[in-house]
Amino acid sequence: MATFFDLQAQNRRKTKTVIVCFVLFFIWLGLGLDLTLYFLEGTPDGSPSAYSTRTKPPKHFYPLFTLIAGLTGVGLAWWNMSHAANTVLKAMVARPADKTRSQRELTLINVVEEMSIASSVTPPDAWIIPDPDPNALAVGMRDGDYHIAVTTGLLNVLTRDELQAVVAHEIAHLKNQDTRLMTVLTVLVGLAALISEFVARTRLRLNWDDSDNRDSRIGMIIFLLWVVSALFAPLATRLMALMVSREREYLADASSAQFTRNPEGLARALEKIARASGPTAAVKPASAHLCIASPAAADLGEAAETNWFATHPPIRQRIERLMSIGRANQSNQ
Amino acid sequence: MSIAVIVLLILIGAVVAVGILAYNRLIALKGQTENAWKQIDVQLKRRHDLIPNLINAVKSAMQFERETLEAVITARSAAMTAAAAATPATAGQVAAAEGVLTAALTKFMAIVEAYPDLKATGNIGQLQEELASTENRVAFARQAYNDTATDYNITQQQFPILLFAGIAGAAPAQLWEIAEEADRAVPTVDLSMKK
């Protein structure tokens, strides 16, 4: 029987593995081109060399493209992170929750504070999204600038305990820094698409003629591999980012169970959210990975199989995992 | 000869590096544990401050439940005295005083439930929500403290960190256990807004 601490450790390990693959893939995207240039010793516009390698001037390895790929990625990620929170909230026409407005909003504000105590996070601001479909999401990049927004639909259908579990899930996204992680990954996916576009449209003219030269052959093999991986980069990076997104959902579920000590509460809430399977119109697809459940209606169905292009794991599987945490808790007592 | 010196230097460097990492981790956890403890204090104080409001709101309608009101007030002042001198070492006493207060409040809320006039006022609904939230906050602050303190205690005993526990001044933190069996048996107030 797995406790929520076991599940959390397991999810963190899996995320790390995927992130390492991601980084290695990007290093390869830069390094592959550098290595090709190194082995072929050609310049993109150079004329074929008539000399053999022995008489060539000594080769130098310049990790030029590795650096370009790396720096662009870091720069874009930084820019995106410093501009994200308010844009997302504005796009959803969210308004701050007001405790004098209704008792449900008072409950929301209280529950957000309770969960910030349970998770030792600075209390996030509570927001209301005017949308009848039950959903919730977390925004914010650093402690002190955290926001949690829930739809009016969610406030109307959930009990206090269920609302608490959903808020705990969103706080877990903030505490585990998923907002940050997913922003960086989204930027990297975009960067991969750029590189791929660049490769598809450019005809690199390289120095192919020394075909009996060993270095030249290594260079050609590396170059071919590189072109193939650059062309598949957008798909591969997108799948990796989505894989991370789904692991982070399981992690947030397990953390919610830790904070509320009530995994059944989240399971019941997910049940209700799945039943109201309309799309959440107010939430843009770009913020989908920060929601409690996918805002696209198609992903809420009964499908038991993991969809490779889904931001969230199937709700059935999430409920089952939560129930197994619940059983583990009971057998421990 | 020189290889032996280099190996020795590398070993010393490794030990120092591990020591620094272990020390920093212990200090960070100690800080988190102390912070979590203070959070319990904050929430207990919040709870104590809420009680007078609660009593005032129902006093006139509940004249003949004087005994129940008195019990809450007495429990509150006892809990405040215990909380004023609280350190992780005296967690047991604070927990006991708070347990008495919880029991008194539970009885009080059960009686409020029985007064339809009181329940009908919107004000009471809000107070009930605030009280439920306050009870939750205390419970969650306690849970966060116990989670952090457990992490701190386990880390201190792990190799190789335990070798540096003395230097970092790390000592096991006492967990906040529920004091008495009787307290454990008290059902929590069900104020969930089920319709």
Chai-1 contact restraints between the chains, C-beta under 6 A:
chainA,res_idxA,chainB,res_idxB,connection_type,confidence,min_distance_angstrom,max_distance_angstrom,comment,restraint_id
A,L106,B,E129,contact,1.0,0.0,6.0,A-B,restraint_1
A,T107,B,E129,contact,1.0,0.0,6.0,A-B,restraint_2
A,N110,B,S133,contact,1.0,0.0,6.0,A-B,restraint_3
A,E114,B,N136,contact,1.0,0.0,6.0,A-B,restraint_4
A,E114,B,R137,contact,1.0,0.0,6.0,A-B,restraint_5
A,E114,B,F140,contact,1.0,0.0,6.0,A-B,restraint_6
A,I117,B,R137,contact,1.0,0.0,6.0,A-B,restraint_7
A,I117,B,F140,contact,1.0,0.0,6.0,A-B,restraint_8
A,I117,B,A141,contact,1.0,0.0,6.0,A-B,restraint_9
A,A118,B,F140,contact,1.0,0.0,6.0,A-B,restraint_10
A,A118,B,A144,contact,1.0,0.0,6.0,A-B,restraint_11
A,S120,B,A144,contact,1.0,0.0,6.0,A-B,restraint_12
A,T159,B,S192,contact,1.0,0.0,6.0,A-B,restraint_13
A,T159,B,K194,contact,1.0,0.0,6.0,A-B,restraint_14
A,R160,B,S192,contact,1.0,0.0,6.0,A-B,restraint_15
A,R160,B,M193,contact,1.0,0.0,6.0,A-B,restraint_16
A,D161,B,S192,contact,1.0,0.0,6.0,A-B,restraint_17
